[in-house]
């Protein structure tokens, strides 16, 4: 299972190791896709300049931010501790496309 940024990691792992795949669940992420029909609506939901917005705005929902200021404060403290320098992201082993995902084995019911 991959959620948020982990969705792309989960898809990359699944494509790299289909023999180890029992199931795959990806949420809150377009599965690491770099284009196609799935990505278009996902990208259209993000306001212009989204990547440059503060991390708490991007990652925490508005109702959570409004109802739980103490939780937001704690989240920001943890996020600050977790990011100590320029983030390094390991490159994916695969280019994930809709065709690549369609080649994954489907479970037999």
HELIX and SHEET records of a PDB file:
HELIX    1   1 UNK A    6  UNK A   16  1                                  11    
HELIX    2   2 UNK A   18  UNK A   20  5                                   3    
HELIX    3   3 UNK A   37  UNK A   45  1                                   9    
HELIX    4   4 UNK A   50  UNK A   52  5                                   3    
HELIX    5   5 UNK A   55  UNK A   59  1                                   5    
HELIX    6   6 UNK A   62  UNK A   67  1                                   6    
HELIX    7   7 UNK A   69  UNK A   82  1                                  14    
HELIX    8   8 UNK A   98  UNK A  102  1                                   5    
SHEET    1   A 2 UNK A   2  UNK A   3  0                                        
SHEET    2   A 2 UNK A  26  UNK A  27  1                                        
END                                                                             
